[in-house]
């Protein structure tokens, strides 16, 4: 039997503990290690279920096979929630060349060392953040989650709760909350935008309310607010090789622009003006921005009211020259919810079955594991039996465990009177299975 899917793995864990072969702590650590191995091998995927407020960790090749989940606490989704954007994506090649706006082929995001991957037009694209497409019609105490999966993401998965003003970091298996920091007071619909420096384990955030750069060290549980004189700050991206942050100036009283800050001393390094207007001045949680994988182009979305109201624009800026290269007008396309870049698709690697994994790690001996696997096989075989056969076997086992042969003999020799009594519907209270009747 293959101990590979979530159900059989959990059964083996349960049996190993119940038979006292492994402690509950050791099997829990083994389970999490095995799941992390599957994630790193490209066998798992994340799915952000916007309507339910859930982040799911699923098996890639078995639809609906759910390993873990992170649920937004109720009543996050009580009331009316509406989309502020389509779930289409603005597609670019690795060098920042525009390819068009298309639907996502599938709802999942596959975690890799290079960040998150998704598919569109049968091609793989890389992203570091996935915004929830919903906003509440009325004020909300929490929700929705936005999802950040930066490169070198073995550090964990980041989520921000817009209405609650929280930054949350979990491990990759969604099992342990490593960080929970309040960045602003409750009630805003704007995104808490984030860029992550994996080399220095540092998160940079903005709150869409102040002019502060928020610097968080997740593994030190530290937060610092760096005040700037420029006005409200919005979305941001990290240019790690040059130790710079590109941050959208989202102040309603100022013209759209990109501010450049040093990550060494947070000094202001320059300003790039943007064409058009900011979507964040409307109902959008933030303005979209992305850095091409070759590190040469910055893509930023704004809008114009020509030829129609709220026509999306995507500006391509050359980082070296800090000049506008091209503006793409999406006059006939729906406004996208993300900017993604084409990349080589992640390769799926082999991972041993969980029973072999336990033996290889020295957690349990091979003969013991074989015995547990046989028990699981017997349980599975019982599940495949006809229902009535299973009922009869269960009844026989119960009788053998609780009654002597003499007890059984006295009730199996029935008189004609007993048979007639049993035939009467009101003779006894029917207590069969829920799908049976008298």
C-alpha positions as CSV (number, residue, x, y, z in Angstrom):
1,X,0.0,0.0,0.0
2,X,1.2,3.5,-0.8
3,X,1.3,5.8,2.3
4,X,1.4,9.0,0.4
5,X,-1.9,10.9,0.5
6,X,-3.0,13.0,3.5
7,X,-5.6,10.4,4.8
8,X,-3.2,7.4,4.8
9,X,-0.4,9.5,6.3
10,X,-2.6,10.7,9.2
11,X,-3.8,7.1,9.8
12,X,-0.3,5.9,10.0
13,X,0.6,8.7,12.5
14,X,-2.4,7.8,14.6
15,X,-1.7,4.1,14.7
16,X,2.0,4.7,15.5
17,X,1.1,6.8,18.5
18,X,-1.8,4.5,19.7
19,X,0.6,1.5,19.6
20,X,3.2,3.5,21.5
21,X,5.8,3.0,18.7
22,X,6.4,6.8,18.5
23,X,5.6,9.6,20.8
24,X,3.0,12.2,19.7
25,X,5.7,14.9,19.6
26,X,8.1,12.9,17.5
27,X,5.4,11.8,15.0
28,X,4.2,15.4,14.7
29,X,7.7,16.7,13.9
30,X,8.1,13.9,11.4
31,X,4.8,14.8,9.8
32,X,5.7,18.4,9.4
33,X,9.2,17.5,8.1
34,X,7.6,15.2,5.5
35,X,5.1,17.9,4.4
36,X,7.9,20.5,4.1
37,X,9.9,18.0,2.0
38,X,6.9,17.7,-0.3
39,X,6.5,21.5,-0.6
40,X,10.2,21.9,-1.4
41,X,9.9,19.1,-4.0
42,X,7.1,21.0,-5.8
43,X,4.4,18.5,-4.9
44,X,2.1,21.0,-3.1
45,X,0.3,24.2,-3.9
46,X,-1.4,27.0,-2.1
47,X,-5.0,28.1,-3.1
48,X,-6.4,31.4,-1.8
49,X,-10.2,30.9,-1.5
50,X,-11.3,34.5,-1.6
51,X,-15.0,33.8,-1.0
52,X,-14.4,31.6,2.1
53,X,-11.4,33.5,3.5
54,X,-9.2,30.4,3.5
55,X,-5.6,29.7,2.4
56,X,-5.3,26.0,1.6
57,X,-2.2,23.8,1.2
58,X,-3.1,21.1,-1.3
59,X,-1.6,18.2,-3.2
60,X,-0.8,19.3,-6.7
61,X,-1.8,16.1,-8.6
62,X,-4.9,15.1,-6.5
63,X,-7.6,17.7,-6.7
64,X,-9.2,18.4,-3.3
65,X,-6.5,16.6,-1.4
66,X,-6.0,19.1,1.5
67,X,-3.0,18.9,3.8
68,X,-3.5,22.0,5.8
69,X,-5.4,25.4,5.9
70,X,-5.5,28.8,7.4
71,X,-8.9,30.1,8.0
72,X,-9.9,33.7,8.5
73,X,-11.8,33.9,11.8
74,X,-15.6,34.3,11.6
75,X,-17.4,36.6,11.1
76,X,-14.9,38.0,8.6
77,X,-17.2,37.2,5.7
78,X,-20.5,38.2,7.2
79,X,-22.1,40.9,5.1
80,X,-21.6,41.8,1.5
81,X,-18.2,41.5,-0.3
82,X,-17.7,42.6,-3.9
83,X,-14.7,42.3,-6.3
84,X,-12.7,45.5,-7.0
85,X,-11.0,43.8,-9.9
86,X,-11.2,40.8,-12.2
87,X,-8.8,37.9,-11.5
88,X,-7.0,38.5,-14.8
89,X,-3.2,39.0,-14.8
90,X,-0.9,41.4,-16.6
91,X,1.7,39.1,-18.2
92,X,5.3,40.1,-18.9
93,X,8.4,38.2,-20.1
94,X,11.5,38.0,-17.8
95,X,12.8,41.3,-19.4
96,X,9.7,43.3,-18.7
97,X,8.2,43.1,-22.2
98,X,4.4,43.2,-22.1
99,X,2.5,40.1,-23.3
100,X,-1.1,41.0,-22.6
101,X,-3.8,40.5,-20.0
102,X,-5.2,37.0,-19.5
103,X,-7.1,34.8,-17.0
104,X,-5.3,32.6,-14.6
105,X,-5.4,29.0,-15.9
106,X,-5.8,27.6,-12.4
107,X,-6.4,29.1,-8.9
108,X,-3.3,27.6,-7.3
109,X,0.1,29.1,-6.5
110,X,3.0,26.6,-6.4
111,X,5.8,27.6,-3.8
112,X,9.4,27.4,-5.0
113,X,12.8,28.9,-4.1
114,X,12.1,31.6,-6.7
115,X,8.8,32.6,-5.2
116,X,5.2,31.6,-6.2
117,X,4.3,30.2,-9.6
118,X,1.0,30.1,-11.4
119,X,-0.2,29.4,-14.9
120,X,-1.8,31.5,-17.6
121,X,-2.0,30.8,-21.3
122,X,-0.3,27.4,-20.6
123,X,2.8,29.2,-19.4
124,X,4.4,29.5,-16.0
125,X,4.6,32.9,-14.4
126,X,6.3,34.1,-11.2
127,X,4.7,36.3,-8.6
128,X,5.6,37.4,-5.0
129,X,2.2,38.6,-3.9
130,X,-1.5,37.7,-4.5
131,X,-4.1,40.2,-3.6
132,X,-7.6,39.1,-2.6
133,X,-10.0,40.5,-5.2
134,X,-12.7,41.3,-2.6
135,X,-13.5,44.4,-0.6
136,X,-16.3,44.8,1.9
137,X,-19.4,46.9,1.1
138,X,-19.7,47.9,4.8
139,X,-17.0,48.3,7.4
140,X,-15.5,45.0,8.6
141,X,-13.5,44.1,11.7
142,X,-11.2,41.7,9.8
143,X,-10.4,40.5,6.3
144,X,-9.6,39.9,3.7
145,X,-6.2,38.2,3.6
146,X,-3.6,39.2,1.1
147,X,-1.0,36.6,0.4
148,X,2.8,37.1,0.0
149,X,5.2,34.4,-1.1
150,X,8.6,36.0,-1.7
151,X,11.7,34.2,-3.2
152,X,13.7,32.0,-0.8
153,X,10.4,31.6,1.0
154,X,11.5,28.7,3.2
155,X,11.2,31.3,5.9
156,X,7.5,31.1,5.7
157,X,4.3,32.5,4.2
158,X,3.2,36.0,4.9
159,X,-0.4,37.2,5.1
160,X,-1.8,40.6,5.8
161,X,-5.3,41.2,7.2
162,X,-6.5,44.5,5.8
163,X,-9.4,45.4,8.1
164,X,-7.6,44.1,11.3
165,X,-4.3,45.8,10.3
166,X,-2.3,42.7,11.0
167,X,0.8,41.1,9.5
168,X,0.9,37.3,10.0
169,X,3.7,34.9,9.2
170,X,3.2,31.1,9.3
171,X,5.5,28.3,8.5
172,X,5.2,26.8,5.0
173,X,2.9,24.1,6.2
174,X,0.4,26.6,7.7
175,X,0.8,24.8,11.0
176,X,2.6,27.4,13.2
177,X,2.1,31.1,13.5
178,X,5.6,32.6,13.8
179,X,4.6,36.2,13.8
180,X,1.6,38.3,14.5
181,X,2.1,42.1,14.6
182,X,-0.5,44.9,14.5
183,X,0.6,47.6,12.0
184,X,-2.4,49.9,12.2
185,X,-5.8,50.3,13.8
186,X,-8.8,48.3,12.7
187,X,-11.1,49.4,9.9
188,X,-9.1,50.2,6.7
189,X,-9.8,48.7,3.3
190,X,-6.3,49.4,2.0
191,X,-3.7,46.8,1.6
192,X,-0.7,46.4,3.9
193,X,1.9,46.2,1.2
194,X,5.1,44.2,1.7
195,X,8.5,43.5,0.2
196,X,10.8,40.8,1.8
197,X,14.6,40.6,1.8
198,X,15.3,36.9,2.4
199,X,19.1,37.4,2.7
200,X,18.6,39.7,5.7
201,X,15.3,38.2,6.8
202,X,13.7,41.6,6.8
203,X,10.2,42.7,5.7
204,X,9.5,46.2,4.5
205,X,5.9,47.4,4.7
206,X,3.7,50.4,4.3
207,X,0.3,51.0,5.8
208,X,-1.4,53.3,3.3
209,X,-2.1,55.7,6.1
210,X,1.2,57.2,7.1
211,X,4.5,58.3,5.6
212,X,6.3,55.5,7.5
213,X,8.4,52.7,6.2
214,X,7.7,49.8,8.5
215,X,10.7,47.5,9.0
216,X,10.0,44.1,10.6
217,X,12.5,41.5,11.6
218,X,10.2,38.4,11.9
219,X,12.6,36.1,13.6
220,X,13.6,38.7,16.1
221,X,10.0,39.7,16.7
222,X,11.0,43.4,16.2
223,X,9.3,46.3,14.4
224,X,10.6,49.7,13.6
225,X,8.8,52.7,12.0
226,X,10.9,55.0,9.8
227,X,9.2,58.3,9.3
228,X,9.6,60.0,5.9
229,X,8.6,63.5,4.9
230,X,6.9,62.6,1.7
231,X,3.3,61.8,2.5
232,X,1.3,58.6,2.5
233,X,3.2,55.6,1.1
234,X,1.7,52.7,-0.9
235,X,2.9,49.6,-2.7
236,X,6.6,48.8,-2.8
237,X,9.2,46.5,-4.3
238,X,12.7,45.6,-3.3
239,X,15.7,46.0,-5.6
240,X,18.0,43.8,-3.4
241,X,21.2,43.9,-5.5
242,X,21.2,47.7,-5.3
243,X,19.9,47.9,-1.8
244,X,16.9,50.0,-2.7
245,X,13.2,50.2,-2.2
246,X,10.8,51.6,-4.9
247,X,7.7,52.9,-3.1
248,X,4.6,54.4,-4.6
249,X,3.6,57.8,-3.3
250,X,0.0,57.3,-2.5
251,X,-0.8,60.6,-0.8
252,X,-4.1,62.0,-2.1
253,X,-2.8,65.5,-2.1
254,X,0.3,64.7,-4.3
255,X,1.0,63.7,-7.8
256,X,1.5,60.0,-8.6
257,X,5.2,59.1,-8.2
258,X,7.8,56.5,-7.3
259,X,10.0,57.2,-4.3
260,X,13.4,55.5,-4.1
261,X,14.9,54.7,-0.6
262,X,18.1,53.1,0.5
263,X,17.7,50.0,2.6
264,X,20.9,50.8,4.4
265,X,19.9,54.2,6.0
266,X,16.4,54.7,4.5
267,X,17.6,58.0,2.9
268,X,15.7,59.3,-0.1
269,X,17.5,58.5,-3.4
270,X,15.2,60.0,-5.9
271,X,11.7,60.5,-7.3
272,X,10.1,59.2,-10.5
273,X,6.9,60.8,-11.8
274,X,4.2,58.5,-13.1
275,X,1.6,59.2,-15.8
276,X,-2.1,58.9,-15.0
277,X,-3.8,58.6,-11.7
278,X,-3.6,56.2,-8.8
279,X,-6.2,53.3,-8.5
280,X,-5.6,53.4,-4.8
281,X,-7.4,56.8,-4.8
282,X,-10.5,54.9,-5.7
283,X,-11.7,51.6,-4.1
284,X,-8.6,49.5,-4.9
285,X,-6.6,48.3,-1.9
286,X,-3.3,49.3,-3.6
287,X,-1.6,50.2,-6.9
288,X,0.1,47.3,-8.7
289,X,3.8,47.3,-9.1
290,X,6.4,44.6,-10.1
291,X,10.1,44.3,-10.7
292,X,11.2,42.2,-13.7
293,X,13.3,39.0,-13.0
294,X,16.3,40.5,-14.8
295,X,16.2,43.5,-12.4
296,X,16.1,46.1,-15.2
297,X,12.5,47.1,-15.5
298,X,9.9,48.4,-13.0
299,X,6.2,48.0,-14.0
300,X,3.6,50.2,-12.4
301,X,-0.2,50.4,-13.1
302,X,-2.1,53.6,-13.0
303,X,-5.2,54.9,-14.9
304,X,-6.4,57.6,-17.3
305,X,-10.0,58.7,-18.1
306,X,-9.2,58.6,-21.9
307,X,-10.6,57.0,-24.0
308,X,-12.9,55.8,-21.2
309,X,-13.1,56.2,-17.4
310,X,-10.5,54.3,-15.4
311,X,-8.6,53.0,-18.4
312,X,-5.6,51.1,-17.0
313,X,-2.1,52.1,-17.9
314,X,1.1,50.1,-17.2
315,X,4.3,52.1,-17.2
316,X,7.7,50.5,-17.8
317,X,10.6,52.3,-16.1
318,X,14.2,51.6,-16.8
319,X,15.8,51.2,-13.4
320,X,19.3,52.1,-14.5
321,X,18.4,55.4,-16.2
322,X,15.3,56.0,-14.0
323,X,13.4,57.0,-17.1
324,X,10.0,56.0,-18.5
325,X,10.5,53.5,-21.4
326,X,6.9,52.8,-22.5
327,X,3.3,53.0,-21.4
328,X,0.8,50.3,-22.3
329,X,-2.8,51.4,-22.4
330,X,-5.2,48.6,-21.6
331,X,-8.2,50.2,-23.3
332,X,-9.9,46.9,-24.4
333,X,-8.8,44.7,-21.4
334,X,-10.2,44.2,-17.9
335,X,-8.1,45.7,-15.1
336,X,-5.7,43.0,-13.8
337,X,-5.3,42.0,-10.2
338,X,-1.6,41.2,-10.5
339,X,1.6,41.8,-12.5
340,X,3.5,38.5,-13.2
341,X,6.6,37.5,-15.1
342,X,7.2,34.5,-17.3
343,X,9.6,32.0,-15.9
344,X,10.7,28.4,-16.4
345,X,8.1,26.2,-14.7
346,X,9.0,24.5,-11.4
347,X,10.1,20.9,-11.7
348,X,8.4,18.3,-9.6
349,X,10.8,16.0,-7.6
350,X,10.3,12.6,-6.1
351,X,9.6,12.2,-2.4
352,X,9.5,8.7,-0.7
353,X,6.3,7.4,0.7
354,X,5.7,8.3,4.3
355,X,6.3,4.8,5.7
356,X,9.7,4.7,3.9
357,X,10.4,8.2,5.2
358,X,9.8,7.1,8.8
359,X,12.2,4.2,8.4
360,X,14.8,6.2,6.6
361,X,14.8,8.8,9.3
362,X,15.2,6.1,12.0
363,X,11.8,7.1,13.6
364,X,10.5,3.5,13.6
365,X,11.7,0.1,12.6
366,X,10.7,-1.5,9.3
367,X,8.8,-4.5,10.8
368,X,6.8,-2.2,13.0
369,X,5.8,0.1,10.1
370,X,4.9,-2.9,8.0
371,X,2.5,-4.1,10.7
372,X,0.9,-0.7,10.8
373,X,0.5,-0.5,7.1
374,X,-1.2,-4.0,7.1
375,X,-3.7,-2.6,9.7
376,X,-4.4,0.3,7.4
377,X,-4.9,-2.1,4.5
378,X,-7.3,-4.2,6.5
379,X,-9.3,-1.0,7.5
380,X,-9.4,0.0,3.8
381,X,-10.6,-3.5,2.8
382,X,-13.4,-3.3,5.4
383,X,-14.4,0.1,3.9
384,X,-14.8,-1.6,0.5
385,X,-17.1,-4.3,1.7
386,X,-20.9,-4.1,1.2
387,X,-22.5,-2.2,4.0
388,X,-24.6,-5.1,5.2
389,X,-21.5,-7.4,5.4
390,X,-19.7,-4.8,7.5
391,X,-22.7,-4.5,9.8
392,X,-22.9,-8.3,10.3
393,X,-19.1,-8.5,11.0
394,X,-19.4,-5.7,13.5
395,X,-22.4,-7.3,15.2
396,X,-20.6,-10.7,15.4
397,X,-17.5,-9.1,16.9
398,X,-19.6,-7.3,19.5
399,X,-21.4,-10.5,20.4
400,X,-18.2,-12.5,20.7
401,X,-16.6,-9.9,23.0
402,X,-19.6,-9.4,25.3
403,X,-21.6,-12.7,25.5
404,X,-20.9,-16.3,26.3
405,X,-21.9,-19.3,24.1
406,X,-24.7,-20.1,26.6
407,X,-26.0,-16.5,26.3
408,X,-26.1,-16.8,22.6
409,X,-27.8,-20.2,22.7
410,X,-30.7,-18.9,24.8
411,X,-31.6,-16.2,22.3
412,X,-31.1,-18.1,19.1
413,X,-33.7,-20.8,19.8
414,X,-36.9,-18.8,19.2
415,X,-40.4,-20.0,19.7
416,X,-43.3,-19.4,17.4
417,X,-44.6,-16.8,19.8
418,X,-41.3,-14.9,19.8
419,X,-41.3,-14.9,16.0
420,X,-44.8,-13.5,15.8
421,X,-44.0,-10.9,18.4
422,X,-41.0,-9.8,16.4
423,X,-43.1,-9.3,13.3
424,X,-45.2,-6.7,15.1
425,X,-44.0,-3.2,14.2
426,X,-44.6,-1.9,17.7
427,X,-42.7,-4.8,19.4
428,X,-39.4,-2.9,19.8
429,X,-37.9,0.5,19.1
430,X,-36.1,0.4,15.8
431,X,-32.4,1.3,16.2
432,X,-30.9,0.3,12.9
433,X,-28.6,2.5,10.8
434,X,-29.8,5.9,9.7
435,X,-30.3,4.6,6.1
436,X,-32.5,1.7,7.2
437,X,-36.1,1.4,8.5
438,X,-38.2,-1.2,10.1
